[in-house]
Amino acid sequence: MIHVFIVDDHPLFREGLMGALSYEDDIEVVGICADGLTALKKIKELSPDVVLLDINLPDVNGLQIARKLNASDNDTSVVILTAHHDEEQTLHAMRSGASAYCAKDVDADTLVSIIRSVAEGYYVVGDKQMSHNEYLNWLNTQLEDNIGYTTDAEAHYIPLSPREMEILQYVTSGLINKEIASKLGISQQTVKNHMTSILKKLNVNDRTQAAIMALRRGWVRVNDNQQEA
């Protein structure tokens, strides 16, 4: 039996996933939740075989959850389900620790096949199923094609550090550097240095473009409580 945990903040989508999986004799949904912090707690408690994970979540986004699970002793495989689907986002998701990445409009039969594959230790991107070694080769090829160089393919990766994600969250809420520095208890120069790094990593020209990219890809949310004191 493959035990599955669902993390998505849209009730209808969660219910749709549960309904689609309920027809499979070898798959059991052991829990659901709607936010990142609860997900991390429940996954630790339940140790599911597979997590179906949205990127755009309250509190902690899906890429951060995948990275935390990948860095822990947890053997749970992560399937990223997202409305935003492109090669760069796929690369970010897989290097964050996901075993599979697919769009939310995936059909039920394909999703079930993906769940079974990752539960057996395979990696899935699009219609490609890969062993661990094949995945590492694919990842190095993607890195070279997308950013011009290869690196340690097994290194944990997310485009921004936790501090940079925190600062970008405040930026999307309209705070200026002085206000962000006050919130975080750091200097304005430190905030400025982080912003420079954020712009470089995201390959954008200004903080507005960075905020738009982060919002569109679900890395941060305007209504998160982080911007509150």
VOTIFI-331391 format. One record per atom (N, C-alpha, C, O): residue number from 1; residue in one letter; y, z negated, x. Coordinates in steps of 0.1 Angstrom, whole numbers. Layout:
<lumtors>
- NUM; A; Y; Z; X
...
</lumtors>
This chain:
<lumtors>
- 1; M; -12; 0; 8
- 1; M; 0; 0; 0
- 1; M; 13; 0; 9
- 1; M; 14; -8; 18
- 2; I; 22; 9; 6
- 2; I; 35; 10; 13
- 2; I; 45; 2; 5
- 2; I; 48; 5; -6
- 3; H; 51; -9; 11
- 3; H; 61; -17; 5
- 3; H; 74; -12; 8
- 3; H; 78; -10; 20
- 4; V; 82; -9; -2
- 4; V; 95; -3; -1
- 4; V; 106; -12; -6
- 4; V; 105; -18; -17
- 5; F; 117; -12; 1
- 5; F; 129; -20; -3
- 5; F; 141; -10; -5
- 5; F; 143; -1; 4
- 6; I; 148; -11; -16
- 6; I; 159; -1; -19
- 6; I; 173; -8; -17
- 6; I; 175; -18; -23
- 7; V; 182; -1; -10
- 7; V; 195; -7; -8
- 7; V; 205; 4; -12
- 7; V; 207; 14; -5
- 8; D; 212; 2; -24
- 8; D; 222; 11; -28
- 8; D; 230; 4; -39
- 8; D; 225; -4; -47
- 9; D; 243; 6; -39
- 9; D; 252; -1; -48
- 9; D; 255; 6; -61
- 9; D; 263; 2; -69
- 10; H; 247; 17; -63
- 10; H; 248; 25; -76
- 10; H; 236; 22; -85
- 10; H; 225; 26; -81
- 11; P; 238; 14; -95
- 11; P; 226; 10; -104
- 11; P; 217; 21; -109
- 11; P; 205; 20; -108
- 12; L; 224; 32; -113
- 12; L; 216; 43; -119
- 12; L; 208; 50; -108
- 12; L; 196; 54; -111
- 13; F; 213; 51; -96
- 13; F; 206; 57; -85
- 13; F; 194; 48; -81
- 13; F; 183; 53; -79
- 14; R; 196; 35; -80
- 14; R; 185; 26; -77
- 14; R; 174; 27; -88
- 14; R; 162; 27; -84
- 15; E; 178; 27; -100
- 15; E; 168; 28; -111
- 15; E; 161; 41; -110
- 15; E; 149; 41; -113
- 16; G; 168; 51; -107
- 16; G; 161; 64; -106
- 16; G; 151; 64; -94
- 16; G; 140; 70; -96
- 17; L; 154; 58; -83
- 17; L; 145; 57; -72
- 17; L; 132; 49; -76
- 17; L; 121; 53; -74
- 18; M; 135; 37; -83
- 18; M; 124; 29; -87
- 18; M; 115; 37; -97
- 18; M; 102; 36; -96
- 19; G; 121; 44; -106
- 19; G; 113; 52; -116
- 19; G; 104; 62; -109
- 19; G; 93; 64; -112
- 20; A; 110; 69; -99
- 20; A; 103; 80; -92
- 20; A; 91; 74; -84
- 20; A; 81; 81; -84
- 21; L; 93; 63; -78
- 21; L; 83; 57; -70
- 21; L; 72; 50; -78
- 21; L; 61; 48; -73
- 22; S; 75; 46; -90
- 22; S; 66; 38; -98
- 22; S; 53; 47; -101
- 22; S; 43; 41; -105
- 23; Y; 54; 60; -100
- 23; Y; 42; 68; -103
- 23; Y; 32; 69; -92
- 23; Y; 21; 75; -94
- 24; E; 36; 64; -80
- 24; E; 28; 66; -68
- 24; E; 19; 53; -67
- 24; E; 24; 42; -66
- 25; D; 6; 55; -66
- 25; D; -4; 44; -65
- 25; D; -3; 37; -52
- 25; D; -7; 25; -51
- 26; D; 2; 44; -41
- 26; D; 2; 38; -28
- 26; D; 16; 32; -24
- 26; D; 17; 28; -12
- 27; I; 25; 32; -33
- 27; I; 39; 28; -30
- 27; I; 43; 17; -40
- 27; I; 41; 18; -52
- 28; E; 48; 6; -35
- 28; E; 53; -5; -43
- 28; E; 67; -9; -39
- 28; E; 70; -12; -27
- 29; V; 76; -9; -49
- 29; V; 90; -14; -46
- 29; V; 90; -29; -47
- 29; V; 88; -35; -57
- 30; V; 93; -35; -35
- 30; V; 92; -50; -35
- 30; V; 106; -57; -37
- 30; V; 106; -69; -38
- 31; G; 116; -49; -37
- 31; G; 130; -55; -39
- 31; G; 141; -44; -39
- 31; G; 139; -33; -34
- 32; I; 152; -48; -44
- 32; I; 164; -40; -44
- 32; I; 176; -48; -42
- 32; I; 176; -60; -44
- 33; C; 187; -43; -36
- 33; C; 200; -50; -35
- 33; C; 211; -40; -34
- 33; C; 208; -28; -33
- 34; A; 223; -45; -35
- 34; A; 235; -36; -36
- 34; A; 245; -37; -25
- 34; A; 255; -30; -24
- 35; D; 242; -46; -15
- 35; D; 252; -47; -4
- 35; D; 244; -50; 9
- 35; D; 233; -53; 10
- 36; G; 252; -48; 20
- 36; G; 246; -48; 33
- 36; G; 241; -62; 38
- 36; G; 230; -63; 43
- 37; L; 249; -72; 35
- 37; L; 245; -86; 40
- 37; L; 233; -91; 33
- 37; L; 224; -96; 39
- 38; T; 232; -88; 20
- 38; T; 220; -92; 12
- 38; T; 208; -84; 17
- 38; T; 197; -90; 18
- 39; A; 210; -72; 20
- 39; A; 199; -63; 25
- 39; A; 193; -69; 38
- 39; A; 181; -70; 39
- 40; L; 201; -73; 47
- 40; L; 196; -78; 60
- 40; L; 188; -91; 58
- 40; L; 178; -93; 64
- 41; K; 193; -99; 49
- 41; K; 186; -112; 45
- 41; K; 173; -109; 39
- 41; K; 162; -115; 43
- 42; K; 173; -100; 29
- 42; K; 160; -98; 21
- 42; K; 150; -90; 29
- 42; K; 138; -92; 28
- 43; I; 155; -81; 38
- 43; I; 145; -73; 46
- 43; I; 138; -83; 56
- 43; I; 126; -81; 59
- 44; K; 146; -93; 61
- 44; K; 140; -103; 70
- 44; K; 129; -111; 63
- 44; K; 119; -114; 68
- 45; E; 132; -114; 50
- 45; E; 123; -123; 42
- 45; E; 111; -115; 38
- 45; E; 100; -120; 38
- 46; L; 113; -102; 34
- 46; L; 102; -95; 27
- 46; L; 94; -86; 37
- 46; L; 82; -83; 35
- 47; S; 100; -82; 48
- 47; S; 94; -74; 58
- 47; S; 87; -61; 52
- 47; S; 75; -59; 54
- 48; P; 95; -53; 45
- 48; P; 89; -41; 38
- 48; P; 86; -31; 49
- 48; P; 90; -32; 60
- 49; D; 77; -22; 45
- 49; D; 73; -11; 55
- 49; D; 84; -1; 56
- 49; D; 86; 4; 67
- 50; V; 91; 2; 45
- 50; V; 101; 12; 45
- 50; V; 114; 7; 37
- 50; V; 112; 1; 26
- 51; V; 126; 10; 42
- 51; V; 138; 7; 35
- 51; V; 145; 20; 32
- 51; V; 147; 29; 41
- 52; L; 148; 22; 19
- 52; L; 156; 34; 15
- 52; L; 171; 29; 15
- 52; L; 174; 20; 7
- 53; L; 179; 35; 23
- 53; L; 192; 28; 27
- 53; L; 203; 38; 25
- 53; L; 204; 49; 31
- 54; D; 213; 34; 17
- 54; D; 226; 42; 16
- 54; D; 234; 38; 28
- 54; D; 233; 28; 33
- 55; I; 243; 47; 32
- 55; I; 253; 44; 42
- 55; I; 265; 37; 37
- 55; I; 269; 27; 43
- 56; N; 270; 41; 26
- 56; N; 283; 36; 20
- 56; N; 280; 23; 12
- 56; N; 277; 24; 0
- 57; L; 280; 12; 19
- 57; L; 277; -1; 12
- 57; L; 288; -11; 14
- 57; L; 296; -10; 24
- 58; P; 289; -21; 6
- 58; P; 299; -32; 8
- 58; P; 294; -40; 20
- 58; P; 282; -41; 23
- 59; D; 304; -47; 26
- 59; D; 302; -56; 37
- 59; D; 297; -50; 50
- 59; D; 304; -50; 60
- 60; V; 285; -45; 50
- 60; V; 279; -39; 63
- 60; V; 273; -26; 59
- 60; V; 266; -24; 49
- 61; N; 277; -15; 66
- 61; N; 273; -2; 62
- 61; N; 259; 1; 66
- 61; N; 253; -6; 75
- 62; G; 253; 12; 61
- 62; G; 239; 15; 64
- 62; G; 236; 18; 78
- 62; G; 225; 14; 83
- 63; L; 245; 24; 86
- 63; L; 243; 26; 100
- 63; L; 242; 13; 108
- 63; L; 234; 12; 117
- 64; Q; 250; 4; 104
- 64; Q; 250; -10; 111
- 64; Q; 237; -17; 108
- 64; Q; 231; -23; 116
- 65; I; 232; -16; 95
- 65; I; 220; -22; 91
- 65; I; 208; -16; 99
- 65; I; 200; -23; 105
- 66; A; 208; -3; 100
- 66; A; 198; 4; 108
- 66; A; 197; 0; 122
- 66; A; 187; -3; 128
- 67; R; 209; -2; 128
- 67; R; 210; -6; 142
- 67; R; 205; -20; 144
- 67; R; 198; -23; 154
- 68; K; 209; -29; 135
- 68; K; 204; -43; 136
- 68; K; 189; -44; 134
- 68; K; 183; -52; 142
- 69; L; 183; -36; 125
- 69; L; 169; -37; 123
- 69; L; 162; -31; 136
- 69; L; 152; -36; 140
- 70; N; 168; -20; 141
- 70; N; 162; -14; 153
- 70; N; 162; -23; 165
- 70; N; 153; -23; 174
- 71; A; 172; -32; 166
- 71; A; 174; -41; 177
- 71; A; 166; -54; 175
- 71; A; 165; -62; 185
- 72; S; 160; -56; 164
- 72; S; 152; -68; 161
- 72; S; 137; -65; 163
- 72; S; 133; -54; 166
- 73; D; 129; -75; 160
- 73; D; 114; -73; 161
- 73; D; 109; -68; 148
- 73; D; 96; -67; 147
- 74; N; 117; -65; 138
- 74; N; 113; -60; 126
- 74; N; 106; -46; 127
- 74; N; 112; -37; 134
- 75; D; 95; -44; 120
- 75; D; 88; -31; 121
- 75; D; 91; -22; 110
- 75; D; 85; -11; 108
- 76; T; 101; -25; 102
- 76; T; 105; -17; 90
- 76; T; 111; -4; 94
- 76; T; 119; -3; 103
- 77; S; 106; 7; 88
- 77; S; 112; 20; 90
- 77; S; 123; 23; 80
- 77; S; 122; 19; 68
- 78; V; 134; 29; 85
- 78; V; 146; 32; 77
- 78; V; 147; 46; 73
- 78; V; 146; 55; 82
- 79; V; 148; 49; 60
- 79; V; 151; 62; 55
- 79; V; 166; 62; 50
- 79; V; 169; 55; 40
- 80; I; 175; 69; 56
- 80; I; 189; 70; 52
- 80; I; 190; 81; 41
- 80; I; 186; 92; 43
- 81; L; 195; 76; 30
- 81; L; 198; 85; 19
- 81; L; 214; 86; 17
- 81; L; 220; 75; 14
- 82; T; 219; 97; 18
- 82; T; 234; 98; 17
- 82; T; 239; 110; 10
- 82; T; 232; 121; 10
- 83; A; 251; 109; 5
- 83; A; 257; 121; -2
- 83; A; 264; 129; 9
- 83; A; 267; 141; 6
- 84; H; 267; 124; 21
- 84; H; 274; 131; 31
- 84; H; 263; 136; 41
- 84; H; 257; 128; 48
- 85; H; 261; 149; 42
- 85; H; 250; 155; 50
- 85; H; 255; 165; 59
- 85; H; 259; 176; 55
- 86; D; 256; 162; 72
- 86; D; 258; 172; 82
- 86; D; 251; 168; 95
- 86; D; 246; 157; 96
- 87; E; 252; 177; 105
- 87; E; 244; 175; 117
- 87; E; 249; 163; 125
- 87; E; 241; 155; 131
- 88; E; 263; 161; 126
- 88; E; 268; 150; 133
- 88; E; 264; 137; 127
- 88; E; 260; 127; 134
- 89; Q; 265; 136; 114
- 89; Q; 261; 124; 107
- 89; Q; 246; 121; 108
- 89; Q; 242; 110; 110
- 90; T; 238; 131; 108
- 90; T; 224; 130; 110
- 90; T; 221; 124; 124
- 90; T; 213; 115; 125
- 91; L; 228; 129; 134
- 91; L; 227; 124; 147
- 91; L; 230; 109; 148
- 91; L; 223; 101; 154
- 92; H; 242; 105; 142
- 92; H; 246; 91; 142
- 92; H; 235; 83; 135
- 92; H; 232; 72; 141
- 93; A; 230; 87; 124
- 93; A; 220; 79; 117
- 93; A; 207; 77; 125
- 93; A; 202; 66; 125
- 94; M; 202; 88; 130
- 94; M; 189; 87; 138
- 94; M; 191; 79; 150
- 94; M; 182; 71; 154
- 95; R; 202; 80; 157
- 95; R; 204; 72; 169
- 95; R; 207; 57; 166
- 95; R; 206; 48; 174
- 96; S; 211; 55; 153
- 96; S; 213; 41; 149
- 96; S; 200; 34; 146
- 96; S; 199; 22; 145
- 97; G; 189; 41; 145
- 97; G; 176; 35; 143
- 97; G; 168; 40; 131
- 97; G; 158; 35; 128
- 98; A; 174; 50; 124
- 98; A; 167; 55; 112
- 98; A; 155; 63; 116
- 98; A; 155; 69; 127
- 99; S; 144; 63; 108
- 99; S; 133; 72; 110
- 99; S; 134; 85; 103
- 99; S; 127; 95; 106
- 100; A; 143; 85; 93
- 100; A; 144; 98; 85
- 100; A; 158; 98; 79
- 100; A; 165; 87; 77
- 101; Y; 163; 110; 76
- 101; Y; 177; 112; 71
- 101; Y; 176; 123; 61
- 101; Y; 172; 134; 65
- 102; C; 181; 121; 49
- 102; C; 181; 131; 39
- 102; C; 192; 129; 29
- 102; C; 197; 118; 27
- 103; A; 195; 140; 22
- 103; A; 206; 140; 12
- 103; A; 200; 133; -1
- 103; A; 188; 132; -3
- 104; K; 210; 127; -9
- 104; K; 206; 120; -21
- 104; K; 200; 129; -32
- 104; K; 194; 124; -41
- 105; D; 203; 142; -30
- 105; D; 197; 151; -40
- 105; D; 183; 156; -37
- 105; D; 178; 165; -43
- 106; V; 177; 149; -28
- 106; V; 163; 152; -24
- 106; V; 154; 150; -37
- 106; V; 156; 141; -45
- 107; D; 144; 159; -38
- 107; D; 135; 158; -50
- 107; D; 125; 147; -47
- 107; D; 122; 143; -36
- 108; A; 119; 142; -58
- 108; A; 110; 130; -57
- 108; A; 98; 133; -49
- 108; A; 94; 124; -41
- 109; D; 92; 144; -50
- 109; D; 80; 147; -42
- 109; D; 83; 147; -27
- 109; D; 75; 142; -19
- 110; T; 94; 153; -23
- 110; T; 98; 153; -9
- 110; T; 101; 139; -4
- 110; T; 97; 135; 7
- 111; L; 108; 131; -12
- 111; L; 111; 117; -8
- 111; L; 98; 109; -6
- 111; L; 97; 102; 3
- 112; V; 89; 111; -15
- 112; V; 76; 103; -14
- 112; V; 69; 108; -1
- 112; V; 63; 99; 6
- 113; S; 69; 120; 2
- 113; S; 63; 125; 14
- 113; S; 69; 119; 26
- 113; S; 63; 116; 36
- 114; I; 83; 118; 26
- 114; I; 90; 112; 37
- 114; I; 87; 98; 39
- 114; I; 84; 93; 50
- 115; I; 86; 90; 28
- 115; I; 82; 76; 28
- 115; I; 68; 74; 35
- 115; I; 67; 66; 44
- 116; R; 59; 82; 31
- 116; R; 46; 82; 37
- 116; R; 46; 85; 51
- 116; R; 39; 79; 59
- 117; S; 54; 95; 55
- 117; S; 54; 99; 69
- 117; S; 60; 88; 78
- 117; S; 54; 85; 89
- 118; V; 71; 82; 74
- 118; V; 77; 72; 83
- 118; V; 69; 59; 83
- 118; V; 69; 52; 93
- 119; A; 62; 56; 72
- 119; A; 53; 45; 72
- 119; A; 42; 46; 82
- 119; A; 36; 36; 86
- 120; E; 38; 59; 85
- 120; E; 28; 62; 95
- 120; E; 33; 63; 109
- 120; E; 26; 65; 118
- 121; G; 46; 61; 110
- 121; G; 52; 61; 124
- 121; G; 59; 74; 128
- 121; G; 63; 76; 139
- 122; Y; 60; 84; 118
- 122; Y; 67; 96; 121
- 122; Y; 82; 96; 119
- 122; Y; 87; 86; 113
- 123; Y; 89; 106; 124
- 123; Y; 103; 107; 122
- 123; Y; 105; 120; 114
- 123; Y; 98; 130; 116
- 124; V; 114; 120; 104
- 124; V; 116; 132; 96
- 124; V; 131; 135; 95
- 124; V; 139; 127; 91
- 125; V; 135; 148; 98
- 125; V; 148; 153; 96
- 125; V; 147; 166; 90
- 125; V; 141; 176; 96
- 126; G; 152; 168; 78
- 126; G; 151; 181; 71
- 126; G; 136; 183; 68
- 126; G; 129; 174; 62
- 127; D; 131; 195; 71
- 127; D; 117; 197; 69
- 127; D; 108; 195; 82
- 127; D; 97; 200; 83
- 128; K; 114; 189; 92
- 128; K; 108; 186; 105
- 128; K; 102; 172; 105
- 128; K; 109; 163; 104
- 129; Q; 88; 171; 107
- 129; Q; 82; 159; 109
- 129; Q; 78; 158; 124
- 129; Q; 72; 167; 129
- 130; M; 82; 146; 130
- 130; M; 80; 145; 145
- 130; M; 73; 133; 149
- 130; M; 75; 122; 143
- 131; S; 65; 134; 159
- 131; S; 60; 122; 166
- 131; S; 71; 115; 174
- 131; S; 82; 121; 175
- 132; H; 69; 103; 179
- 132; H; 79; 97; 187
- 132; H; 84; 105; 199
- 132; H; 96; 106; 201
- 133; N; 75; 111; 206
- 133; N; 79; 119; 218
- 133; N; 86; 132; 213
- 133; N; 96; 136; 220
- 134; E; 82; 138; 202
- 134; E; 89; 150; 197
- 134; E; 103; 146; 192
- 134; E; 112; 154; 194
- 135; Y; 104; 134; 186
- 135; Y; 117; 129; 182
- 135; Y; 126; 127; 194
- 135; Y; 138; 131; 193
- 136; L; 121; 122; 205
- 136; L; 130; 119; 217
- 136; L; 135; 133; 222
- 136; L; 146; 134; 226
- 137; N; 126; 143; 222
- 137; N; 130; 156; 227
- 137; N; 140; 162; 218
- 137; N; 150; 168; 223
- 138; W; 138; 161; 205
- 138; W; 147; 166; 195
- 138; W; 161; 160; 197
- 138; W; 171; 166; 196
- 139; L; 161; 146; 199
- 139; L; 173; 139; 200
- 139; L; 181; 143; 212
- 139; L; 193; 145; 212
- 140; N; 174; 145; 224
- 140; N; 181; 149; 236
- 140; N; 187; 163; 234
- 140; N; 198; 166; 239
- 141; T; 180; 172; 227
- 141; T; 185; 185; 225
- 141; T; 197; 185; 216
- 141; T; 207; 192; 218
- 142; Q; 197; 176; 206
- 142; Q; 208; 175; 197
- 142; Q; 221; 169; 204
- 142; Q; 232; 173; 202
- 143; L; 218; 159; 213
- 143; L; 229; 153; 220
- 143; L; 236; 164; 229
- 143; L; 248; 164; 230
- 144; E; 228; 172; 236
- 144; E; 233; 182; 245
- 144; E; 241; 192; 237
- 144; E; 251; 197; 241
- 145; D; 236; 196; 225
- 145; D; 242; 206; 217
- 145; D; 255; 201; 211
- 145; D; 265; 209; 210
- 146; N; 255; 189; 207
- 146; N; 267; 183; 200
- 146; N; 277; 177; 208
- 146; N; 289; 178; 206
- 147; I; 273; 170; 219
- 147; I; 283; 163; 227
- 147; I; 283; 168; 242
- 147; I; 291; 163; 250
- 148; G; 274; 177; 245
- 148; G; 275; 183; 258
- 148; G; 267; 176; 269
- 148; G; 267; 180; 281
- 149; Y; 260; 165; 266
- 149; Y; 252; 158; 276
- 149; Y; 241; 151; 270
- 149; Y; 242; 148; 258
- 150; T; 231; 147; 277
- 150; T; 220; 139; 272
- 150; T; 222; 125; 278
- 150; T; 229; 122; 288
- 151; T; 215; 115; 272
- 151; T; 216; 101; 276
- 151; T; 203; 95; 273
- 151; T; 194; 101; 269
- 152; D; 202; 82; 274
- 152; D; 190; 74; 271
- 152; D; 187; 76; 256
- 152; D; 194; 70; 248
- 153; A; 177; 84; 252
- 153; A; 175; 88; 238
- 153; A; 171; 75; 230
- 153; A; 173; 76; 218
- 154; E; 166; 65; 236
- 154; E; 162; 53; 229
- 154; E; 173; 43; 228
- 154; E; 171; 32; 221
- 155; A; 185; 45; 234
- 155; A; 196; 36; 233
- 155; A; 201; 34; 219
- 155; A; 202; 44; 211
- 156; H; 204; 22; 214
- 156; H; 209; 20; 201
- 156; H; 223; 26; 201
- 156; H; 231; 25; 210
- 157; Y; 226; 33; 190
- 157; Y; 239; 41; 189
- 157; Y; 245; 40; 176
- 157; Y; 238; 42; 165
- 158; I; 258; 38; 175
- 158; I; 266; 40; 164
- 158; I; 279; 45; 169
- 158; I; 283; 41; 180
- 159; P; 286; 54; 162
- 159; P; 298; 60; 168
- 159; P; 309; 50; 172
- 159; P; 316; 52; 182
- 160; L; 310; 39; 165
- 160; L; 320; 29; 168
- 160; L; 313; 15; 170
- 160; L; 303; 12; 164
- 161; S; 319; 7; 178
- 161; S; 314; -7; 181
- 161; S; 318; -15; 168
- 161; S; 326; -11; 160
- 162; P; 311; -27; 167
- 162; P; 314; -36; 156
- 162; P; 329; -39; 155
- 162; P; 335; -39; 144
- 163; R; 336; -42; 166
- 163; R; 350; -45; 166
- 163; R; 358; -33; 162
- 163; R; 368; -35; 154
- 164; E; 355; -21; 166
- 164; E; 362; -9; 162
- 164; E; 360; -6; 148
- 164; E; 369; -2; 141
- 165; M; 348; -9; 142
- 165; M; 346; -7; 128
- 165; M; 354; -17; 120
- 165; M; 360; -14; 110
- 166; E; 356; -29; 125
- 166; E; 364; -39; 119
- 166; E; 378; -35; 118
- 166; E; 385; -36; 108
- 167; I; 383; -30; 130
- 167; I; 397; -26; 131
- 167; I; 400; -14; 121
- 167; I; 410; -13; 115
- 168; L; 390; -4; 121
- 168; L; 392; 7; 113
- 168; L; 392; 4; 98
- 168; L; 398; 10; 90
- 169; Q; 384; -7; 94
- 169; Q; 385; -12; 81
- 169; Q; 399; -16; 77
- 169; Q; 404; -13; 66
- 170; Y; 405; -23; 86
- 170; Y; 419; -28; 83
- 170; Y; 429; -16; 83
- 170; Y; 438; -16; 75
- 171; V; 426; -6; 91
- 171; V; 435; 6; 91
- 171; V; 434; 13; 77
- 171; V; 444; 17; 72
- 172; T; 422; 14; 72
- 172; T; 420; 21; 59
- 172; T; 427; 13; 48
- 172; T; 429; 18; 37
- 173; S; 429; 0; 50
- 173; S; 436; -9; 40
- 173; S; 451; -8; 42
- 173; S; 458; -15; 35
- 174; G; 456; -1; 52
- 174; G; 470; 1; 54
- 174; G; 477; -8; 63
- 174; G; 489; -8; 64
- 175; L; 469; -16; 71
- 175; L; 476; -26; 80
- 175; L; 480; -19; 93
- 175; L; 473; -10; 97
- 176; I; 491; -24; 98
- 176; I; 496; -18; 111
- 176; I; 490; -27; 122
- 176; I; 484; -37; 119
- 177; N; 492; -23; 135
- 177; N; 486; -29; 146
- 177; N; 490; -44; 147
- 177; N; 481; -53; 150
- 178; K; 502; -48; 144
- 178; K; 507; -62; 144
- 178; K; 499; -70; 134
- 178; K; 495; -81; 137
- 179; E; 497; -65; 122
- 179; E; 490; -72; 112
- 179; E; 475; -73; 115
- 179; E; 469; -84; 113
- 180; I; 470; -63; 121
- 180; I; 455; -63; 125
- 180; I; 453; -74; 136
- 180; I; 444; -81; 136
- 181; A; 463; -74; 145
- 181; A; 462; -83; 156
- 181; A; 462; -98; 151
- 181; A; 455; -106; 156
- 182; S; 471; -100; 141
- 182; S; 472; -113; 135
- 182; S; 459; -117; 128
- 182; S; 454; -129; 129
- 183; K; 453; -108; 121
- 183; K; 441; -110; 113
- 183; K; 429; -114; 123
- 183; K; 422; -123; 120
- 184; L; 429; -107; 134
- 184; L; 417; -109; 143
- 184; L; 420; -119; 154
- 184; L; 411; -122; 162
- 185; G; 432; -123; 156
- 185; G; 435; -133; 166
- 185; G; 435; -126; 180
- 185; G; 431; -133; 190
- 186; I; 439; -114; 181
- 186; I; 439; -107; 194
- 186; I; 453; -101; 196
- 186; I; 461; -101; 187
- 187; S; 456; -96; 208
- 187; S; 469; -90; 210
- 187; S; 471; -76; 204
- 187; S; 461; -69; 202
- 188; Q; 483; -72; 202
- 188; Q; 486; -59; 197
- 188; Q; 481; -48; 207
- 188; Q; 477; -38; 203
- 189; Q; 482; -51; 220
- 189; Q; 478; -42; 230
- 189; Q; 463; -40; 229
- 189; Q; 458; -28; 231
- 190; T; 456; -50; 226
- 190; T; 441; -49; 225
- 190; T; 438; -40; 213
- 190; T; 429; -32; 213
- 191; V; 445; -42; 202
- 191; V; 443; -34; 190
- 191; V; 446; -19; 193
- 191; V; 439; -10; 190
- 192; K; 457; -17; 201
- 192; K; 461; -4; 205
- 192; K; 450; 3; 213
- 192; K; 447; 15; 212
- 193; N; 444; -5; 223
- 193; N; 434; 0; 231
- 193; N; 421; 4; 223
- 193; N; 415; 15; 225
- 194; H; 418; -4; 213
- 194; H; 407; -1; 204
- 194; H; 410; 12; 196
- 194; H; 401; 20; 194
- 195; M; 422; 13; 191
- 195; M; 426; 25; 184
- 195; M; 424; 38; 192
- 195; M; 420; 48; 187
- 196; T; 428; 37; 205
- 196; T; 427; 48; 214
- 196; T; 412; 52; 215
- 196; T; 409; 64; 215
- 197; S; 404; 42; 217
- 197; S; 389; 45; 218
- 197; S; 384; 51; 205
- 197; S; 376; 60; 205
- 198; I; 388; 46; 193
- 198; I; 384; 51; 181
- 198; I; 387; 66; 179
- 198; I; 379; 74; 175
- 199; L; 400; 69; 182
- 199; L; 404; 83; 181
- 199; L; 396; 92; 190
- 199; L; 393; 103; 186
- 200; K; 393; 87; 202
- 200; K; 386; 95; 212
- 200; K; 371; 97; 207
- 200; K; 366; 109; 207
- 201; K; 365; 87; 202
- 201; K; 351; 87; 198
- 201; K; 350; 96; 186
- 201; K; 340; 104; 185
- 202; L; 359; 96; 177
- 202; L; 358; 104; 164
- 202; L; 364; 118; 166
- 202; L; 363; 126; 157
- 203; N; 371; 120; 178
- 203; N; 377; 133; 180
- 203; N; 387; 137; 170
- 203; N; 387; 148; 165
- 204; V; 396; 127; 167
- 204; V; 407; 130; 158
- 204; V; 420; 126; 164
- 204; V; 420; 120; 175
- 205; N; 431; 131; 158
- 205; N; 444; 130; 165
- 205; N; 452; 117; 161
- 205; N; 460; 112; 169
- 206; D; 449; 111; 150
- 206; D; 457; 99; 146
- 206; D; 449; 90; 137
- 206; D; 438; 93; 133
- 207; R; 454; 78; 134
- 207; R; 447; 68; 126
- 207; R; 444; 72; 112
- 207; R; 434; 68; 106
- 208; T; 453; 81; 106
- 208; T; 450; 86; 93
- 208; T; 438; 94; 92
- 208; T; 430; 93; 83
- 209; Q; 437; 103; 102
- 209; Q; 425; 112; 102
- 209; Q; 412; 103; 105
- 209; Q; 402; 106; 99
- 210; A; 413; 93; 113
- 210; A; 402; 84; 116
- 210; A; 398; 77; 103
- 210; A; 386; 76; 100
- 211; A; 408; 72; 95
- 211; A; 405; 65; 83
- 211; A; 398; 74; 73
- 211; A; 389; 70; 66
- 212; I; 403; 86; 72
- 212; I; 398; 96; 62
- 212; I; 383; 99; 66
- 212; I; 375; 99; 57
- 213; M; 380; 101; 78
- 213; M; 367; 104; 82
- 213; M; 357; 92; 79
- 213; M; 346; 94; 74
- 214; A; 362; 80; 83
- 214; A; 354; 68; 80
- 214; A; 351; 66; 66
- 214; A; 340; 62; 62
- 215; L; 361; 69; 57
- 215; L; 359; 67; 43
- 215; L; 350; 78; 37
- 215; L; 341; 74; 29
- 216; R; 352; 90; 41
- 216; R; 343; 101; 36
- 216; R; 329; 99; 40
- 216; R; 320; 102; 32
- 217; R; 326; 94; 52
- 217; R; 312; 92; 56
- 217; R; 306; 78; 52
- 217; R; 295; 76; 55
- 218; G; 314; 70; 46
- 218; G; 309; 57; 41
- 218; G; 308; 47; 52
- 218; G; 301; 37; 49
- 219; W; 314; 48; 63
- 219; W; 313; 38; 73
- 219; W; 321; 26; 70
- 219; W; 318; 14; 73
- 220; V; 332; 27; 62
- 220; V; 340; 16; 57
- 220; V; 344; 19; 43
- 220; V; 343; 30; 38
- 221; R; 348; 8; 36
- 221; R; 352; 9; 22
- 221; R; 365; 3; 19
- 221; R; 367; -8; 25
- 222; V; 373; 9; 11
- 222; V; 386; 3; 9
- 222; V; 385; -10; 2
- 222; V; 394; -19; 4
- 223; N; 375; -12; -7
- 223; N; 375; -24; -14
- 223; N; 366; -35; -8
- 223; N; 363; -45; -14
- 224; D; 363; -34; 5
- 224; D; 356; -45; 12
- 224; D; 365; -57; 13
- 224; D; 377; -55; 13
- 225; N; 359; -68; 14
- 225; N; 367; -81; 15
- 225; N; 372; -84; 29
- 225; N; 379; -94; 31
- 226; Q; 369; -75; 38
- 226; Q; 373; -78; 52
- 226; Q; 388; -78; 54
- 226; Q; 393; -85; 62
- 227; Q; 395; -71; 45
- 227; Q; 410; -70; 47
- 227; Q; 417; -83; 42
- 227; Q; 428; -85; 44
- 228; E; 409; -91; 35
- 228; E; 415; -103; 29
- 228; E; 415; -114; 40
- 228; E; 407; -114; 49
- 229; A; 424; -124; 38
- 229; A; 425; -134; 49
- 229; A; 413; -143; 48
- 229; A; 412; -152; 56
</lumtors>
